[in-house]
Amino acid sequence: MSTTPLTGYWLPQKLHPLSLLAQLTSRHATGCLRVFTKTASWSINIEDGQLTYASYSDRLFERLDHHLQRLSQEITTLNSATRVQMRLMFEPKNEHQSMQYADYQAICWLVEHEHITHAQAETLIYELAKEVLETFLVLKEGNYEFSLETSWDELPKFCHLDLRLLVEYCHKQLRQQQNIQSPVQVGQASPVLAGKNSPQTQSQFPNTPAKHLKTAENKNRKKSQPALKKSLYTIACIDDSQTVLNSIKLFLDGNTFAVVTINDPVKALMQILRSKPDLILLDVEMPNLDGYELCSLLRRHSAFKNIPIIMVTGRTGFIDRAKAKMVRSSGYLTKPFTQGDLLKIVFKYLD
């Protein structure tokens, strides 16, 4: 499935790697994301939002050979002679000689000549992808482009990896490395993992409305629950599960909240317009129209530009949170939630 190419920047620009990957997964994109800095380049190949291969130009074949050397302990045919032959065939002799996807073509050659199996190639690609993403996610500046490539389509594919899970793993590794390198700062959240009060969150997700950051910060400074200014607040709940809707209605006191439940996302827009809610609780995973798409549609309507929209989901990954930021949601409520969890986030965003 193809997608509209992302705009490429050819002057040095600030990069937001997590936001780029979130866009590609949310669009179920197919193509190659190429990122360039003064010293290196990255290629991230994606098919229908899933990772098929990731490559990093620095010490390209050294890193590939390192992983193959580890595999050679289990695979007798993957000896030194085979690895040397592979490098002679595919590794560029100098910077002026290049072969597109040389490292991936080397892996294809190993599979074709039965030096490694299809499953071993998948494992190899997975291990390489983790290394590549760890270097990519810390980038602050560079140029990028996203496009379809005919030469890549002609190559065999060995796997389709969950990009969201890979990013979560890489963030965990990076955070551990930061804690080891800076023991004084152990306990401090990394910029990407931090909550809304982190001063760096706005730069990581440039589309986050500044007023929500300030609101959250001010309210967290208060030890007591903020006093409500209205006697009755209308809460719209959109979820295809009637059980969840019933739970939310039960959790929200009828003397303070008028709860409007909507179980059909396609009809939600008109129903919300009629009810004029003060806050919207929006399930992420729904048939026909998911929560991210519906949130984006609501934000385009003048009546909902400033209404708090809370995404409700069982997913807690970085990619999922990045998607929520991209469509300008106000907050995130993780399933399963208690009455206390629900009331806490509702009071947080109601003026």
Wavefront OBJ file of the C-alpha trace (Angstrom):
o trace
v 0.000 0.000 0.000
v 1.564 3.291 -1.028
v 1.252 6.635 0.679
v 1.752 10.294 -0.082
v 5.485 11.004 0.267
v 6.626 13.023 3.237
v 8.107 16.384 2.340
v 11.874 16.198 1.956
v 14.065 18.916 3.462
v 17.361 19.735 1.783
v 18.626 22.390 4.172
v 19.668 21.245 7.672
v 16.472 20.878 9.673
v 15.546 19.708 13.134
v 14.512 16.065 13.044
v 11.849 14.349 15.127
v 12.550 10.643 14.430
v 9.715 9.317 16.573
v 7.152 11.533 14.861
v 8.405 10.434 11.426
v 8.021 6.752 12.325
v 4.611 7.394 13.873
v 3.384 8.982 10.642
v 4.569 6.017 8.601
v 2.928 3.412 10.835
v -0.339 5.349 11.159
v -0.579 5.717 7.363
v 0.348 2.047 6.812
v 2.972 3.459 4.488
v 5.035 1.569 1.917
v 8.389 2.933 0.763
v 11.846 3.910 1.970
v 12.590 6.628 4.510
v 16.070 7.981 3.815
v 17.719 10.273 6.360
v 21.000 12.098 5.805
v 23.437 13.933 8.061
v 26.900 15.316 7.296
v 28.557 12.079 8.390
v 26.085 9.223 7.813
v 22.807 8.071 6.282
v 19.921 5.807 7.281
v 17.526 3.754 5.135
v 14.334 2.451 6.733
v 12.208 0.300 4.432
v 8.549 -0.076 5.323
v 5.714 -2.089 3.827
v 2.155 -1.406 4.964
v 3.513 0.283 8.090
v 5.813 -2.613 9.040
v 9.597 -2.691 8.910
v 11.194 -4.892 6.245
v 14.778 -3.650 6.624
v 16.816 -0.885 8.251
v 20.352 0.130 7.356
v 22.940 2.589 8.707
v 25.914 3.603 6.572
v 28.569 3.758 9.310
v 30.709 0.565 9.353
v 27.947 -1.136 7.391
v 29.639 -4.423 6.508
v 31.624 -4.546 9.746
v 28.391 -4.665 11.712
v 26.857 -7.199 9.327
v 29.965 -9.398 9.608
v 29.872 -9.111 13.400
v 26.357 -10.579 13.486
v 27.250 -13.257 10.947
v 30.260 -14.226 13.053
v 27.943 -14.826 15.994
v 25.657 -16.921 13.802
v 28.650 -18.918 12.524
v 28.937 -20.561 15.942
v 25.731 -22.426 15.111
v 26.019 -22.607 11.309
v 29.011 -24.507 9.968
v 28.633 -23.246 6.378
v 28.869 -19.633 7.565
v 32.629 -19.800 7.997
v 35.284 -17.131 7.482
v 35.757 -18.024 3.818
v 32.034 -17.524 3.115
v 31.971 -14.188 4.900
v 35.078 -12.961 3.085
v 33.572 -14.023 -0.248
v 30.385 -12.125 0.588
v 32.278 -8.936 1.403
v 34.362 -9.158 -1.751
v 31.183 -9.457 -3.812
v 29.034 -6.787 -2.177
v 31.105 -4.386 -0.061
v 31.975 -1.172 -1.956
v 35.714 -0.849 -2.530
v 35.601 2.920 -2.026
v 33.126 5.758 -1.506
v 32.738 6.258 -5.273
v 31.697 2.640 -5.862
v 28.211 1.849 -4.633
v 25.607 -0.873 -4.987
v 22.066 -0.051 -3.935
v 21.048 -2.057 -0.857
v 24.461 -3.785 -0.940
v 24.129 -5.162 2.608
v 20.618 -6.473 1.994
v 21.688 -8.025 -1.312
v 24.460 -9.762 0.620
v 21.855 -11.281 2.952
v 19.796 -12.366 -0.067
v 22.912 -14.038 -1.499
v 23.514 -15.919 1.761
v 19.939 -17.250 1.725
v 20.025 -18.091 -1.981
v 23.196 -20.177 -1.542
v 21.807 -21.809 1.624
v 24.435 -20.425 3.966
v 21.587 -19.224 6.188
v 17.890 -20.093 6.274
v 14.918 -17.787 5.732
v 14.286 -17.802 9.512
v 17.930 -16.967 10.266
v 17.783 -14.086 7.800
v 14.750 -12.759 9.677
v 16.629 -12.949 12.983
v 19.631 -11.223 11.421
v 17.472 -8.394 10.037
v 15.770 -7.983 13.423
v 19.108 -7.646 15.262
v 20.442 -5.183 12.690
v 17.216 -3.137 12.851
v 17.581 -2.670 16.610
v 21.076 -1.242 16.151
v 19.964 1.049 13.333
v 16.919 2.412 15.178
v 18.928 3.129 18.323
v 21.222 5.386 16.296
v 18.317 6.914 14.372
v 16.121 7.816 17.362
v 18.745 10.104 18.906
v 19.144 12.250 15.774
v 18.443 15.945 16.257
v 19.192 17.359 12.812
v 19.408 16.231 9.190
v 17.551 15.877 5.898
v 15.020 13.242 4.917
v 12.843 11.962 2.087
v 10.291 9.189 1.757
v 9.547 7.530 -1.562
v 8.789 4.289 -3.361
v 11.754 2.485 -4.867
v 11.426 -0.010 -7.729
v 14.804 -1.612 -7.022
v 13.700 -2.495 -3.479
v 10.423 -4.005 -4.662
v 12.350 -6.457 -6.830
v 14.253 -7.938 -3.859
v 12.844 -10.834 -1.774
v 11.453 -9.963 1.667
v 12.214 -12.114 4.686
v 10.127 -10.448 7.389
v 7.650 -7.733 8.344
v 8.571 -6.484 11.815
v 6.335 -4.568 14.216
v 7.900 -1.110 14.131
v 6.049 0.003 17.249
v 7.532 -2.819 19.359
v 11.002 -2.233 17.930
v 10.870 1.445 18.882
v 9.764 0.582 22.416
v 12.664 -1.844 22.789
v 15.183 0.697 21.467
v 13.913 3.409 23.814
v 14.332 1.059 26.751
v 17.914 0.306 25.707
v 18.724 3.980 25.207
v 17.310 4.880 28.581
v 19.380 2.191 30.283
v 22.493 3.501 28.545
v 21.712 7.049 29.675
v 21.297 5.900 33.275
v 24.624 4.056 33.180
v 26.455 7.012 31.659
v 24.842 9.608 33.974
v 24.199 7.923 37.363
v 23.435 11.277 38.996
v 20.398 11.584 36.724
v 18.975 8.124 37.366
v 15.245 8.472 37.893
v 14.855 11.365 35.482
v 12.716 10.542 32.471
v 14.223 10.732 29.018
v 12.795 13.491 26.754
v 10.705 11.039 24.717
v 9.551 8.945 27.658
v 8.741 11.953 29.825
v 5.205 13.080 30.521
v 3.597 16.335 29.472
v 5.443 18.382 32.090
v 8.826 17.648 30.477
v 10.218 20.875 28.961
v 11.454 18.846 25.986
v 8.170 17.210 25.127
v 7.000 20.107 22.999
v 10.109 19.976 20.813
v 9.755 16.190 20.411
v 6.166 16.601 19.287
v 6.034 20.061 17.680
v 2.279 19.927 17.043
v 1.392 19.639 20.739
v -0.667 22.709 21.692
v 1.336 24.746 24.209
v -1.763 25.544 26.238
v -2.243 21.868 27.151
v 1.343 21.698 28.400
v 0.769 24.773 30.571
v -2.576 23.528 31.839
v -1.116 20.199 32.915
v 1.847 21.897 34.571
v -0.263 24.356 36.531
v -2.707 21.718 37.714
v 0.022 19.362 38.855
v 1.339 22.069 41.146
v -1.935 22.024 43.076
v -2.163 19.447 45.801
v -5.940 19.495 45.963
v -8.436 18.743 43.207
v -9.320 21.897 41.265
v -12.741 23.362 41.936
v -15.188 22.913 39.075
v -16.748 26.044 37.664
v -19.891 24.448 36.229
v -22.550 22.467 38.043
v -22.999 19.937 35.222
v -20.470 18.841 32.593
v -21.348 16.964 29.435
v -18.977 14.087 28.630
v -19.194 12.336 25.246
v -17.917 8.732 25.248
v -17.231 7.044 21.896
v -16.503 3.313 22.058
v -17.757 0.310 20.089
v -17.921 -1.683 23.352
v -21.179 -1.177 25.240
v -19.525 -2.654 28.339
v -16.913 0.106 28.384
v -19.583 2.767 27.817
v -21.647 1.406 30.695
v -18.584 1.402 32.977
v -17.765 5.023 32.166
v -21.357 6.070 32.784
v -21.317 4.239 36.113
v -18.006 5.824 37.148
v -19.088 9.403 36.409
v -21.439 10.836 39.010
v -24.795 11.846 37.503
v -24.945 14.954 39.688
v -21.753 16.338 38.129
v -21.670 14.760 34.668
v -24.164 14.224 31.866
v -22.729 11.263 29.932
v -23.531 10.841 26.223
v -22.598 7.353 24.991
v -21.915 6.692 21.286
v -21.082 3.205 19.974
v -20.900 3.969 16.243
v -17.794 6.006 15.286
v -19.160 6.785 11.821
v -22.194 8.578 13.293
v -20.216 10.127 16.145
v -19.578 13.537 14.576
v -23.255 14.483 14.236
v -24.133 13.149 17.682
v -21.279 15.084 19.282
v -22.329 18.262 17.481
v -25.796 17.918 18.953
v -24.621 17.182 22.509
v -21.945 19.964 22.615
v -19.725 18.155 25.155
v -17.200 19.750 27.497
v -14.882 16.766 27.091
v -14.660 13.727 24.761
v -13.479 10.226 25.691
v -12.485 8.476 22.466
v -11.622 4.797 22.043
v -8.653 4.161 19.736
v -9.477 0.723 18.330
v -12.861 0.788 16.592
v -14.083 -0.743 13.313
v -14.516 1.339 10.136
v -13.038 4.489 11.688
v -10.357 4.305 14.367
v -9.939 6.832 17.159
v -6.938 8.589 15.612
v -8.835 9.246 12.374
v -11.926 10.446 14.243
v -9.845 12.715 16.482
v -8.248 14.253 13.395
v -11.695 14.856 11.867
v -12.972 16.453 15.074
v -9.995 18.805 15.287
v -10.717 20.068 11.775
v -14.181 21.208 12.887
v -14.248 24.687 14.414
v -16.464 23.531 17.287
v -13.885 20.993 18.501
v -10.578 22.802 18.055
v -10.222 23.417 21.788
v -12.400 20.699 23.348
v -10.332 18.220 25.443
v -10.175 14.851 23.638
v -8.864 11.936 25.692
v -7.743 8.814 23.815
v -8.790 5.595 25.575
v -6.750 2.502 24.674
v -5.046 -0.645 25.871
v -1.916 0.284 23.926
v 0.771 2.217 25.787
v 3.676 2.254 23.318
v 5.650 5.280 22.210
v 4.392 5.025 18.641
v 0.770 4.992 19.875
v 1.346 8.058 22.029
v 3.065 9.785 19.144
v 0.025 9.088 16.941
v -2.190 10.632 19.619
v -0.005 13.744 19.655
v -0.079 13.968 15.861
v -3.885 14.180 15.795
v -3.785 16.741 18.655
v -5.431 14.680 21.351
v -5.294 16.245 24.805
v -4.529 13.179 26.897
v -4.266 9.416 27.154
v -6.242 7.001 29.379
v -4.966 3.434 29.465
v -7.296 0.418 29.690
v -8.132 -1.160 32.062
v -8.785 1.908 34.205
v -10.328 2.444 37.630
v -12.891 5.061 38.600
v -10.041 7.028 40.192
v -8.025 6.957 36.959
v -11.004 8.216 34.967
v -11.913 11.009 37.388
v -8.295 12.133 37.653
v -7.892 12.707 33.921
v -11.388 14.219 33.500
v -10.794 16.766 36.271
v -7.333 17.470 34.823
v -8.747 18.753 31.536
v -12.005 20.386 32.625
v -11.615 24.071 33.414
l 1 2 3 4 5 6 7 8 9 10 11 12 13 14 15 16 17 18 19 20 21 22 23 24 25 26 27 28 29 30 31 32 33 34 35 36 37 38 39 40 41 42 43 44 45 46 47 48 49 50 51 52 53 54 55 56 57 58 59 60 61 62 63 64 65 66 67 68 69 70 71 72 73 74 75 76 77 78 79 80 81 82 83 84 85 86 87 88 89 90 91 92 93 94 95 96 97 98 99 100 101 102 103 104 105 106 107 108 109 110 111 112 113 114 115 116 117 118 119 120 121 122 123 124 125 126 127 128 129 130 131 132 133 134 135 136 137 138 139 140 141 142 143 144 145 146 147 148 149 150 151 152 153 154 155 156 157 158 159 160 161 162 163 164 165 166 167 168 169 170 171 172 173 174 175 176 177 178 179 180 181 182 183 184 185 186 187 188 189 190 191 192 193 194 195 196 197 198 199 200 201 202 203 204 205 206 207 208 209 210 211 212 213 214 215 216 217 218 219 220 221 222 223 224 225 226 227 228 229 230 231 232 233 234 235 236 237 238 239 240 241 242 243 244 245 246 247 248 249 250 251 252 253 254 255 256 257 258 259 260 261 262 263 264 265 266 267 268 269 270 271 272 273 274 275 276 277 278 279 280 281 282 283 284 285 286 287 288 289 290 291 292 293 294 295 296 297 298 299 300 301 302 303 304 305 306 307 308 309 310 311 312 313 314 315 316 317 318 319 320 321 322 323 324 325 326 327 328 329 330 331 332 333 334 335 336 337 338 339 340 341 342 343 344 345 346 347 348 349 350 351
